[in-house]
Every structure is written in C-alpha cells, then in structure tokens.
Amino acid sequence: MTTATYPQQPATGKQLAYLRALAKRTGTTFTMPTSKRHASRQIQAMLKRPVSNQLELALDDVAVRGGDLPEIA
C-alpha cells in the first residue's frame, strides 16, 4: 500500500511544543506543520540550526514587546 492510502495524522502536542522551544532557542520561526511527518522534518531541520545567543534573543524580545532589556548573566 502507498502512504496516500492512509490519512495524514496531525502533529502531536509534544511535537508542536518542541518546535516552539527549538524556534525560541534558535531565534527562528516555523510554519504550522500539516502532519506528524511534516513536524518531524521541521524538528530535524531546526536541530541542525545554531543556537542563537541570549543577547540576540533579548533584543528581539524588546523589539517585539517594548520595554527594558532584561538582565543577562
């Protein structure tokens, strides 16, 4: 049987949570996955990205939300 025979299963909550965490860690965004397989591929791609430094993430957060820069240790 081909994969087209089976309906696509939606991405799991764990996959979506992991994608959000990886996006935050790498300072990137992602498109909402259409299936478990799509989510898995996005996770694998994000794992290959370098980790964004904390200052860069803090500056992005201030740019989006406004306010003061948080203290970074």
N, C-alpha and C positions, 0 to 999 in steps of 0.2 A: 504494500500500500504506500501511497505517497503521503507526504506531510499535508498536502491540501485536503486529504480525506478527513483529517482531524481538525476540529475548530481550534483557533488560537486561544490559548489561555491568557488571561490578563496578568500583568505584572503583579507580584505579591507586594504586600505592605512592607515586608522586610527589604525587598529589592528597592522599592521607592525610597525608604528611609536611608538605605546605604548609598543610593545615588545622591541624595541630598547632602549627606555627610561628605561624600567624595567631592561634590561640587564646591562645598564650602572650603574643604581642605585644599583644593587645587585652585580656588578662585575662579572657577568656571561655571557655566550653566549647562543644562541639558534639556532636550525635548522630552516630553512625556512619552514613555515607551508604550508601544501598542500591544506588546505581548511579553511573556516571560523571556522568550528568546531575545527580543529586542533589548529588554532591560539588561540581560546578561551580557550582551555585546557592548552596551554602553558602559557597564561596570568595568569590563575588561579594558576598554579604551581609556577610561578615567584612571585606572590603576597604573597606566603607563605614563601619565602626566606627572610633571614635577610638583612637589608641594609648594604652594605659594607661601611667601614669608609673612609673618604676623603683621608687620608694619603695613604691607601692601593690603592685606585684608582689612585692617583697621581703617586705613584711609578710604577704602571702598565703602565701608560701612558708614563713615562720617559723611561721605559724598551723597550717599543714598538717603540717610536718615537725618543728617544735620547734627549739630551739637558739637560737643568737645571730643577731642581724641582721647580714647581710653589709655590708661597707663599700661605699658607693655614691659614685662620683666625680661 
